Amino acid sequence: MSEKENLKRLARLIDGRQAWSEIPADEHWEIIHLARFHHVFPLLYRAMETGDAHANGILPELNIEVLQHKARSLLLAKTAAEVKQVLTRVEIPTLWFKGLALAYTIYPAPWLRCMGDIDVLVPDEQSEFALTQLIQAGFVNQFYETLGLQLHDIKAHKELVHHFTLFSKMKDAMVELHYDLSIRRISQLDVSILDWFWEHAHTVHTQQFGDLLVLDHESELLLVAIHDIVQHQNLADQRNEVPGGFGLSRKYDLHLLVGQDGLDWDMVFRQAKTFGWLDPFWIAIKQTHDYFGTPTNLDALERELQTIYHITYRNPLQDLVSLKTYRVAWRFFWHLSLHDKASFIWNRILFIPEADIREIYGLSETQRVWSYHIRRIIQKTFSVFRLAITLTVAQIKQKVKRDDDE
């Protein structure tokens, strides 16, 4: 069975269209491992638990893992409550989206939504103050460790990244404090997008957090769909039937959002078109329909695309994303001091780890070999150059010292 067929079978299991008893016994653990990889294991466990007695022999072996998921959910909820308390105290508005917001609004139980971190948006003009308050409350700032730099220029950070990354006191939960959205940076517009998301939000009451400001279903659907395609999937790779970065959990988020009563499709289409996101939105909705059979306005969306592009499918984002990425990277680089420019080139270009080259740039084996040798030559050249500079400086210092002695 192909990877895509396996994923479709897993999708049918977690949304109840297929019973666990229909899965051959020798394929049980394959399905379980696939669910873990795609962060839908709690959903599969629920399907097994509420389904057939056929799963009873496996369930006891999975109980500890389920308890770990529930504990993780409680830990993230506790961390989110601390963030909310700190920022509410200083009157900074918070808008919660993606994982935590979805877990507490559209999922039957929060622990069923696997979460790696907590996403919260604050107004850009208050983001630095919010960061300071959270650090004073004991959160750990993880600014630039991944870059190998020690930067103090907040503008440079904001040019490169759309959020601050913090960890809880025990470093067991991560918080992404957003002042921008990654999807805005690939939009054809640079203004009013954030305002639109702030305006299309509402307050829900939860037992865990009290009042929580979350996105409307329409704005959350648009954000999750675009984020999924642009931020995670590698649609340029046509070698595999399942795109690189494909995540079934994000498709299930879309499946649940599309199923919400009274969804205003016209508004979603209109905003996707206005922001220049119609293509990736169509791809996300089509993938959701393919895997979960989600009833959608796919035909209307496809007709809208055809009136604009006169084609059924394309991926025009590649050039746009590349252009935006290079522009943002250049603005980031421009803000650095001369020393940090040199450090950035040395640490992140010349000495970029081989695993990063394989993961980020997706080079073939032959290309990696060539890139390795080319980088080694450049590294050796820089090393010789640096040694020559060091020796020259040492000689000058010795000469100056002799002249002073004389």
C-alpha positions in Angstrom: 0.0 0.0 0.0 1.4 3.4 -1.0 2.1 6.2 1.6 -0.9 8.2 0.4 -3.3 5.2 0.7 -1.9 4.5 4.2 -2.6 8.1 5.2 -6.1 8.0 3.7 -6.8 4.8 5.7 -5.6 6.5 8.9 -7.8 9.5 8.1 -10.8 7.2 7.8 -10.0 5.6 11.1 -9.7 8.8 13.1 -12.9 10.3 11.8 -14.9 7.1 12.1 -15.4 6.1 8.5 -13.5 2.9 9.0 -13.5 0.5 11.9 -10.3 -0.8 13.5 -11.5 -4.4 13.1 -11.1 -3.9 9.3 -7.3 -3.4 9.7 -5.3 -6.7 9.3 -3.5 -7.6 12.6 -0.1 -7.5 11.0 -0.6 -3.8 10.1 -1.8 -2.5 13.5 1.6 -1.2 14.6 2.3 0.3 11.2 -0.9 2.4 11.5 0.0 3.4 15.1 3.5 4.5 14.2 2.0 6.5 11.3 -0.4 8.2 13.6 2.4 9.1 16.0 4.4 10.6 13.1 1.5 12.7 12.0 0.6 13.8 15.5 -2.9 12.2 15.5 -2.2 9.3 17.9 -4.7 10.6 20.5 -7.4 10.6 17.8 -6.5 7.1 16.7 -6.6 5.9 20.3 -10.1 7.4 20.8 -11.2 5.6 17.7 -9.8 2.3 18.9 -11.2 2.8 22.4 -14.7 3.6 21.3 -14.7 1.2 18.4 -14.3 -2.6 18.5 -13.3 -5.1 21.1 -10.7 -6.1 18.4 -8.5 -3.3 19.7 -8.5 -4.4 23.4 -5.4 -6.4 23.1 -3.4 -3.3 22.0 -5.0 -0.6 24.2 -3.2 -1.6 27.5 0.1 -1.2 25.8 -0.8 2.4 24.8 -2.3 3.6 28.1 1.0 5.2 29.3 1.4 7.0 26.0 -2.1 8.4 26.3 -1.4 9.6 29.9 1.7 11.4 28.6 -0.5 13.2 26.0 -3.0 14.2 28.6 -0.2 15.4 30.9 1.4 17.4 28.1 -1.9 19.0 27.3 -2.3 20.1 30.9 1.2 21.4 31.0 0.7 23.6 27.9 -2.6 24.8 29.4 -0.9 25.8 32.6 1.8 27.6 30.7 -0.8 29.4 28.5 -2.7 30.5 31.7 0.6 31.9 33.1 1.2 33.9 29.9 -2.4 35.2 29.8 -2.1 36.2 33.5 1.1 38.1 33.0 0.0 40.0 29.9 -3.5 40.7 31.2 -2.0 42.3 34.3 -0.2 44.9 32.1 -3.3 45.3 29.8 -1.7 43.7 26.7 -4.4 42.1 24.5 -3.7 38.5 23.4 -5.1 36.7 20.5 -4.8 32.9 20.6 -4.7 30.8 17.5 -3.9 27.4 16.0 -3.2 24.6 18.5 -4.4 25.9 21.8 -7.4 27.8 20.4 -8.5 24.8 18.3 -8.0 22.4 21.2 -10.4 24.3 23.5 -13.0 25.4 20.9 -13.6 22.7 18.2 -12.0 19.5 19.6 -14.1 17.1 21.8 -11.3 17.2 24.4 -8.1 19.3 24.5 -5.7 16.4 24.8 -6.9 15.0 21.4 -5.1 17.9 19.7 -1.3 17.3 19.8 0.6 20.6 20.4 4.3 21.3 20.2 4.0 24.9 21.4 1.6 27.7 22.2 0.8 30.5 19.6 -0.3 33.9 20.8 -0.4 37.2 19.0 0.1 40.6 20.6 0.1 44.0 19.0 3.4 44.7 17.3 3.9 48.0 19.2 3.5 46.2 22.5 5.5 43.1 21.7 8.8 44.2 23.2 7.1 45.2 26.4 5.2 41.9 26.5 8.5 40.0 26.0 10.1 41.9 28.9 7.2 41.2 31.2 7.3 37.5 30.4 11.0 37.3 31.0 10.6 39.0 34.3 7.9 36.5 35.2 10.5 33.7 34.7 10.1 32.7 31.1 13.4 32.0 29.3 14.2 33.9 26.1 15.5 31.9 23.2 16.3 34.8 20.8 19.3 33.9 18.7 20.6 30.5 19.8 19.6 28.9 16.5 21.6 31.5 14.6 24.8 31.3 16.6 24.7 35.0 17.2 24.4 37.3 20.1 22.3 40.1 18.8 20.8 43.1 20.6 19.2 44.8 17.6 15.5 44.1 17.9 14.9 45.3 14.4 17.2 42.7 12.9 15.3 40.0 14.8 11.9 41.3 13.6 13.1 41.4 10.0 14.0 37.7 10.2 11.4 36.1 12.5 7.7 36.8 13.0 7.7 35.8 16.7 9.8 35.7 19.9 10.5 32.2 21.2 10.2 31.6 25.0 10.4 28.6 27.2 8.6 28.1 30.5 10.7 28.2 33.7 11.5 24.5 33.6 12.0 24.6 29.8 9.3 22.0 29.3 6.9 24.2 27.3 7.5 26.6 24.4 5.6 29.8 23.7 5.7 31.6 20.4 4.9 35.3 21.1 3.8 36.6 17.7 3.9 40.2 16.7 3.4 39.2 13.1 2.1 36.3 11.1 4.3 34.3 8.8 1.5 34.1 6.2 1.4 37.9 6.0 5.0 37.9 4.8 4.2 35.9 1.7 1.1 37.9 0.9 0.8 40.2 -2.1 -0.2 42.9 0.5 1.9 44.3 3.3 -0.8 46.3 5.1 -4.1 45.7 6.9 -3.8 41.9 7.0 -3.0 41.8 10.8 -5.8 44.3 11.4 -8.3 42.0 9.6 -7.4 39.1 11.8 -7.7 41.2 15.0 -11.1 42.4 13.8 -12.3 38.8 12.9 -12.0 37.4 16.4 -14.3 36.8 19.3 -14.2 35.9 23.0 -15.0 32.4 24.2 -15.3 31.4 27.9 -13.3 28.4 29.0 -13.0 26.7 32.4 -9.2 26.6 32.1 -8.5 30.3 31.1 -11.7 32.2 31.6 -12.3 34.5 28.7 -10.1 33.8 25.7 -9.9 35.9 22.5 -9.7 33.5 19.5 -10.2 33.8 15.8 -13.6 33.4 14.1 -13.9 30.1 12.3 -13.6 31.8 9.0 -10.4 33.6 9.8 -8.9 30.6 11.6 -9.7 28.4 8.6 -7.9 30.9 6.3 -4.9 31.1 8.6 -4.5 27.4 9.2 -4.9 26.6 5.5 -2.3 29.1 4.3 0.1 28.3 7.1 -0.1 24.6 6.3 0.7 25.0 2.6 3.2 27.8 2.7 5.0 27.2 6.0 5.1 23.4 6.1 4.7 21.8 2.7 7.2 21.5 0.0 5.0 21.6 -3.1 8.0 22.1 -5.4 9.0 18.5 -4.7 7.1 16.5 -7.3 9.0 13.2 -6.7 6.6 12.0 -4.0 2.8 11.6 -4.1 2.7 13.1 -0.6 4.4 16.5 -0.4 7.3 17.0 2.0 6.1 18.5 5.3 2.5 17.1 4.8 0.8 16.8 8.2 -2.4 14.9 8.7 -3.1 16.7 12.0 -3.4 20.1 10.2 -5.7 18.6 7.7 -7.9 17.3 10.6 -7.9 20.9 11.9 -9.3 22.1 8.6 -11.8 19.2 8.5 -13.2 20.3 11.8 -13.2 24.0 10.9 -15.0 23.3 7.6 -17.6 21.3 9.5 -18.6 24.2 11.8 -22.2 25.5 11.4 -22.8 28.7 9.6 -19.4 29.0 8.0 -19.3 32.1 5.7 -17.6 30.7 2.6 -18.2 33.8 0.6 -16.2 35.9 3.1 -13.4 33.3 3.2 -13.1 33.3 -0.6 -13.2 37.0 -0.8 -10.4 37.5 1.7 -8.3 34.7 0.2 -8.6 36.5 -3.1 -7.9 39.9 -1.6 -4.8 38.7 0.2 -3.5 36.8 -2.8 -3.9 33.4 -1.1 -6.5 31.8 -3.4 -4.0 29.2 -4.8 -2.7 27.8 -1.5 -6.1 28.0 0.1 -7.5 25.9 -2.7 -4.7 23.3 -2.4 -5.3 23.0 1.4 -9.0 22.6 1.0 -8.6 20.1 -1.8 -6.1 18.0 0.2 -8.6 18.0 3.2 -11.4 16.8 0.9 -9.1 14.1 -0.6 -8.2 12.6 2.8 -11.3 13.2 4.9 -14.0 13.5 2.3 -14.8 16.9 3.8 -17.9 18.5 2.2 -16.5 21.8 0.9 -17.3 24.5 -1.7 -14.4 23.1 -3.7 -16.2 23.5 -7.1 -16.9 27.2 -6.4 -13.3 27.8 -5.3 -12.0 26.0 -8.4 -14.2 28.1 -10.7 -12.9 31.2 -9.0 -9.4 30.1 -9.7 -10.1 29.4 -13.3 -11.5 32.9 -13.8 -8.3 34.4 -12.5 -5.7 32.0 -13.9 -7.6 30.1 -16.6 -6.0 26.9 -15.3 -7.1 24.1 -12.9 -3.9 23.7 -10.8 -0.7 25.5 -10.4 1.8 26.5 -7.7 2.6 30.2 -8.4 3.9 30.7 -4.8 7.4 29.6 -5.4 8.7 32.8 -7.0 6.7 35.0 -4.6 8.0 33.1 -1.5 11.6 33.2 -2.8 11.4 36.9 -3.5 9.9 37.7 -0.1 12.4 35.4 1.6 15.4 37.0 0.0 14.1 40.5 0.7 13.5 39.8 4.4 16.9 38.0 4.7 18.7 41.0 3.1 16.9 43.5 5.4 17.9 41.3 8.4 21.5 41.1 7.2 21.6 44.9 6.6 20.7 45.6 10.3 23.6 43.6 11.6 26.9 45.1 12.9 30.0 44.3 10.9 31.1 41.7 13.5 27.7 40.0 13.4 27.7 40.1 9.6 31.0 38.2 9.6 29.7 35.8 12.3 26.5 35.1 10.3 28.5 34.3 7.1 30.9 32.1 9.1 28.5 30.2 11.2 25.4 30.0 9.0 26.7 29.8 5.5 30.3 28.4 5.5 29.8 26.1 8.4 26.1 25.2 8.0 25.6 21.6 9.3 25.3 18.9 6.7 21.9 17.9 8.2 20.6 21.4 7.6 21.7 21.4 4.0 19.9 18.1 3.5 16.8 19.2 5.3 16.5 22.9 4.3 17.9 22.9 0.8 16.7 19.4 -0.3 19.9 18.7 -2.2 20.5 15.3 -3.9 23.4 13.1 -2.8 25.5 14.3 -5.7 24.7 17.9 -5.1 25.6 17.5 -1.4 28.9 16.0 -2.2 29.8 18.9 -4.5 28.5 21.5 -2.0 30.6 19.8 0.7 33.8 20.1 -1.4 33.1 23.6 -2.5 32.4 24.7 1.1 35.6 23.0 2.3 37.6 24.9 -0.3 36.0 28.2 0.8 36.5 27.3 4.4 40.2 26.6 3.9 40.6 29.8 1.9 39.0 31.8 4.7 41.2 30.0 7.3 44.4 30.8 5.4 43.2 34.4 5.0 42.3 34.7 8.7 45.7 33.2 9.6 47.5 35.7 7.3 45.6 38.6 8.9 46.4 37.4 12.4 50.1 37.0 11.6 50.2 40.5 9.9 48.6 42.1 12.9 51.0 40.3 15.3 54.0 41.5 13.2 52.7 45.1 13.2 52.2 45.0 17.0 55.7 43.7 17.5 57.2 46.4 15.2 55.2 49.1 17.1 56.5 47.7 20.4 60.1 47.7 19.2 59.8 51.2 17.9 58.4 52.3 21.3 61.3 50.5 23.1 63.8 52.3 20.9 
